Amino acid sequence: MFASDKPVVIAGGGLGGLTAALALAQKGARVRVLEQAFQFGAIGYGIQLGPNVFKMFERLGIRQQTLDRVFRSTGLRMIDAFSGDTILHIPTDEAYEKRFGHPYAVIHRVDLHDVLLDACRKHSNVELTDSASVAGFEDLPDGVRVFYGDGQVIEGALLIGADGLRSGIRASLVGDGEPRAIGYAAHRTLLPMEDVPEHLRSSDVVLWSGPSMHIVHYPLRRGALFNLVAVFKTPRYDSRDNPEILKRELLETYSATHPHMRALLELMTVDRRWPITDRDPTRKWNSGHVCLLGDAAHPTSQSLAQGAGMAIEDGVYIASAIAENADDLPAALERYTRGRYLRTARVQLESRQLWEFYHFDDPIEIEVRNQQQSEMNTEDYYKCLNWLWSGI
Ligand SMILES: Cc1cc2nc3c(=O)[nH]c(=O)nc-3n(C[C@H](O)[C@H](O)[C@H](O)COP(=O)(O)OP(=O)(O)OC[C@H]3O[C@@H](n4cnc5c(N)ncnc54)[C@H](O)[C@@H]3O)c2cc1C
């Protein structure tokens, strides 16, 4: 399919960049992935995967390898942070899988990264280069010149910027500055399951919801690990204080919550704080032979747990767009942008709405929300999320 003898250059070997590399290689393109880190890897926390993402893995031929490493959660449960009452529960059982064609599951991010990395390494069309930070590019009439590392240069047919939230390539294409901090911070921790008392465990993905705060937890690695994330509003959202000070603030913030929630937070190791950031949707993902993918194009808050899911869908979609427009690569990138911006913008915007929904602090607003949820049945939730989970 691919006329150019130059490789497609991908900046960034995260979940989006590796998916694009594999999908393009499978369509016959030569791909060079430049990753700034000294080795290809991922930070070690959990990640939720909807059925739309497994649909992509099926197309890439890595569905089974991924399923071998997941924990199949039994449902999505939202609990009131003070009363401990369930606000909503969406089963992700066999009927769910039948309905959406694939399961809902959670995976250790390192395991998913390894599946993709392994498939890329086995493909002769993919070349992976670490310690290669992309510093700039020059769009040419018939391709792109990419500057990386200590003064190295490579000519590519295309440059895909899969370089994450603080993408340098986005800075050139969109120029909308740093992502906007929304005043919330996250702490993440992974525990051996045996350290978690029986009554605090669940096979659901659980979200405890309270005013300006929530926590999420679920098992990983066949239930051997417990993944716990605490998110709350604080003027010190980007504090780099020592872990003891950070932990004290965490415990104070949740001090009035349900005893189970407090017990969970006591278990956390707090070694760093992640500020939560946001960007507005844009359609400016491509110019000439250069485009954006994943968080570089459409970063989202994690309310819908679909940031990586969208990056993975992008990777599969862009390979098809290129394969189908191989004789006009800028047109292929335009087609990719047009085909993807609306769905990803919907994820960004609905994630924002959901963020509010999780964090209401007005008591009447909370009561109304809870009453509305009590009137919803499983089918209502499936219909609400059909646009997302049925995939592309
Ligand atoms: C707390 C939290 C929970 C989340 N939970 C979920 C979830 O459950 N489900 C889900 O789908 N998503 C989730 N997400 C979102 C998800 O992590 C991201 O959307 C996803 O990792 C984006 O993938 P990416 O490949 O676009 O970017 P990244 O994963 O950020 O990868 C970018 C890569 O580019 C490299 N890079 C950066 N600059 C350069 C450069 N100049 N040159 C070369 N390489 C460079 C980086 O080193 C990195 O390897 C969560 C996010 C957070 C913060």
The ligand as an ORCA input file, in Angstrom:
! r2SCAN-3c Opt
* xyz 0 1
  C      -4.796      9.003     37.084
  C      -5.050      8.611     35.644
  C      -5.830      7.498     35.361
  C      -6.094      7.136     34.039
  N      -6.879      6.046     33.801
  C      -7.164      5.695     32.527
  C      -7.986      4.550     32.268
  O      -8.426      3.865     33.190
  N      -8.261      4.228     30.963
  C      -7.773      4.968     29.913
  O      -8.052      4.625     28.744
  N      -6.980      6.055     30.135
  C      -6.668      6.429     31.398
  N      -5.868      7.509     31.639
  C      -5.368      8.291     30.472
  C      -4.175      7.634     29.796
  O      -3.154      7.441     30.741
  C      -3.643      8.501     28.650
  O      -4.710      9.014     27.907
  C      -2.737      7.688     27.710
  O      -1.611      7.220     28.415
  C      -2.307      8.526     26.515
  O      -1.412      7.763     25.724
  P      -0.429      8.494     24.711
  O       0.341      7.402     24.029
  O      -1.155      9.483     23.896
  O       0.536      9.367     25.637
  P       1.566      8.910     26.752
  O       1.154      7.653     27.392
  O       1.792     10.097     27.619
  O       2.913      8.613     25.922
  C       3.671      9.657     25.365
  C       5.084      9.139     25.130
  O       5.816     10.126     24.416
  C       7.099     10.242     24.977
  N       7.586     11.583     24.624
  C       7.202     12.783     25.155
  N       7.861     13.795     24.540
  C       8.677     13.216     23.614
  C       9.601     13.741     22.673
  N       9.826     15.053     22.537
  N      10.275     12.867     21.880
  C      10.066     11.521     21.982
  N       9.202     10.983     22.855
  C       8.513     11.812     23.658
  C       6.881     10.013     26.475
  O       8.074      9.652     27.121
  C       5.852      8.876     26.437
  O       6.465      7.611     26.349
  C      -5.560      7.894     32.945
  C      -4.748      9.003     33.226
  C      -4.503      9.364     34.557
  C      -3.619     10.551     34.829
*
